[in-house]
Amino acid sequence: MTGGAGFIGSWYVRSVLSGEYQGTERAQVTVVDKLTYAGSLGNLPIGHPRLTVVRADICLKRRMRQLVRGQDAVVHMAAETHVDRSIGDASSFARTNVLGTQNVLESCRRAGVERVVCVSTDEVYGSISSGAWTEDDGLAPNSPYAASKAAADLMARAYYTTHRVPVMVTRCCNNYGPGQYPEKMVPLFITRLLAGKQVPLYGDGLNVREWLHVSDHCRAVHAVLEKGKAGEVYNIGSGTALANLELTRKLVRLCGASWDQVTYVADRKGHDGRYALDDGKIRQELGYRPRVDFDKGLAELVHWHGTNRHGSHAY
């Protein structure tokens, strides 16, 4: 599990170790994480008898080939992910997301790993004014982050086509849930609103995003790992789409805050207008369905933040 100390990765690791997914009750998990600002050992059940944590950079060839050897499956989530940071300096995104992914795939090829899942994003498709993307649509990324993930997706395709590495790619919509690093919109707004501080709303707030609880994302990733077809791409959507303005209104209300705490700021460079995924493939072929109702999940998240203001990880 690369990136297993991050928000989504650690949720997946905890779910596997807790036996939430059928057949994982005895699974041994090795987490490989560089432990940058977005990763924390506090996200993981350190000391669990079936968990091994290794601090390592996925770009290191010899180290990754040692770590991948003997593994039955690899779930690759390690990535630089924040769009704003990629606009300021894209170099780490190109290194980690492109070269790192290539190194993980090459390590899997050499080790003969039987199942590989590369976790990607809906942002690789670009912006869509109406309708929804299917897995067959072309890639048209608009931010350096999205471009680096699109390159990683194409690298996965190449390793399957050229070397028959049994890799599958997942492309998910925006995630939310406990433990997310507070540079992302939802945790940033909740923590600042609860503290009585201002929150920045880009442009006119009409950019539309689809939202999925992290637990549903992780269940989808595991479904692909267990039942997905090598060489395929699987969209992971939710059907819950909101403009950022509408989401902000919900958060202000749930936090008991005032709209005066919302400040409109200059729009982000290259800000995509709308994302929308057609996730019929994963629903029909793998039997996956989201379980967490968005409004309920958001209310529970606000409550979680209200009781975890001092950094505890009471998931």
Secondary structure in CASP SS format (residue, H / E / C, confidence):
PFRMAT SS
TARGET T0000
AUTHOR 0000-0000-0000
METHOD secondary structure of the structure
MODEL  1
M C 1.00
T E 1.00
G C 1.00
G C 1.00
A C 1.00
G C 1.00
F H 1.00
I H 1.00
G H 1.00
S H 1.00
W H 1.00
Y H 1.00
V H 1.00
R H 1.00
S H 1.00
V H 1.00
L H 1.00
S C 1.00
G C 1.00
E C 1.00
Y C 1.00
Q C 1.00
G C 1.00
T C 1.00
E C 1.00
R C 1.00
A C 1.00
Q C 1.00
V E 1.00
T E 1.00
V E 1.00
V E 1.00
D E 1.00
K C 1.00
L C 1.00
T C 1.00
Y C 1.00
A C 1.00
G C 1.00
S C 1.00
L H 1.00
G H 1.00
N H 1.00
L C 1.00
P C 1.00
I C 1.00
G C 1.00
H C 1.00
P C 1.00
R C 1.00
L E 1.00
T E 1.00
V E 1.00
V E 1.00
R E 1.00
A C 1.00
D C 1.00
I C 1.00
C C 1.00
L C 1.00
K H 1.00
R H 1.00
R H 1.00
M H 1.00
R H 1.00
Q H 1.00
L H 1.00
V H 1.00
R C 1.00
G C 1.00
Q C 1.00
D C 1.00
A E 1.00
V E 1.00
V E 1.00
H E 1.00
M C 1.00
A C 1.00
A C 1.00
E C 1.00
T C 1.00
H C 1.00
V H 1.00
D H 1.00
R H 1.00
S H 1.00
I H 1.00
G H 1.00
D C 1.00
A C 1.00
S H 1.00
S H 1.00
F H 1.00
A H 1.00
R H 1.00
T H 1.00
N H 1.00
V H 1.00
L H 1.00
G H 1.00
T H 1.00
Q H 1.00
N H 1.00
V H 1.00
L H 1.00
E H 1.00
S H 1.00
C H 1.00
R H 1.00
R H 1.00
A H 1.00
G C 1.00
V C 1.00
E C 1.00
R E 1.00
V E 1.00
V E 1.00
C E 1.00
V E 1.00
S E 1.00
T E 1.00
D H 1.00
E H 1.00
V H 1.00
Y H 1.00
G C 1.00
S C 1.00
I C 1.00
S C 1.00
S C 1.00
G C 1.00
A C 1.00
W E 1.00
T C 1.00
E C 1.00
D C 1.00
D C 1.00
G C 1.00
L C 1.00
A C 1.00
P C 1.00
N C 1.00
S C 1.00
P H 1.00
Y H 1.00
A H 1.00
A H 1.00
S H 1.00
K H 1.00
A H 1.00
A H 1.00
A H 1.00
D H 1.00
L H 1.00
M H 1.00
A H 1.00
R H 1.00
A H 1.00
Y H 1.00
Y H 1.00
T H 1.00
T H 1.00
H H 1.00
R C 1.00
V C 1.00
P C 1.00
V E 1.00
M E 1.00
V E 1.00
T E 1.00
R E 1.00
C E 1.00
C C 1.00
N E 1.00
N E 1.00
Y E 1.00
G C 1.00
P C 1.00
G C 1.00
Q C 1.00
Y C 1.00
P C 1.00
E C 1.00
K C 1.00
M H 1.00
V H 1.00
P H 1.00
L H 1.00
F H 1.00
I H 1.00
T H 1.00
R H 1.00
L H 1.00
L H 1.00
A C 1.00
G C 1.00
K C 1.00
Q C 1.00
V E 1.00
P E 1.00
L E 1.00
Y E 1.00
G C 1.00
D C 1.00
G C 1.00
L C 1.00
N C 1.00
V E 1.00
R E 1.00
E E 1.00
W E 1.00
L E 1.00
H E 1.00
V H 1.00
S H 1.00
D H 1.00
H H 1.00
C H 1.00
R H 1.00
A H 1.00
V H 1.00
H H 1.00
A H 1.00
V H 1.00
L H 1.00
E H 1.00
K H 1.00
G C 1.00
K C 1.00
A C 1.00
G C 1.00
E C 1.00
V E 1.00
Y E 1.00
N E 1.00
I E 1.00
G C 1.00
S C 1.00
G C 1.00
T C 1.00
A E 1.00
L E 1.00
A E 1.00
N H 1.00
L H 1.00
E H 1.00
L H 1.00
T H 1.00
R H 1.00
K H 1.00
L H 1.00
V H 1.00
R H 1.00
L H 1.00
C C 1.00
G C 1.00
A C 1.00
S C 1.00
W H 1.00
D H 1.00
Q H 1.00
V E 1.00
T E 1.00
Y E 1.00
V E 1.00
A C 1.00
D C 1.00
R C 1.00
K C 1.00
G C 1.00
H C 1.00
D C 1.00
G C 1.00
R E 1.00
Y C 1.00
A C 1.00
L E 1.00
D C 1.00
D C 1.00
G H 1.00
K H 1.00
I H 1.00
R H 1.00
Q H 1.00
E H 1.00
L H 1.00
G C 1.00
Y C 1.00
R C 1.00
P C 1.00
R C 1.00
V C 1.00
D C 1.00
F H 1.00
D H 1.00
K H 1.00
G H 1.00
L H 1.00
A H 1.00
E H 1.00
L H 1.00
V H 1.00
H H 1.00
W H 1.00
H H 1.00
G H 1.00
T H 1.00
N C 1.00
R C 1.00
H C 1.00
G C 1.00
S C 1.00
H C 1.00
A C 1.00
Y C 1.00
END
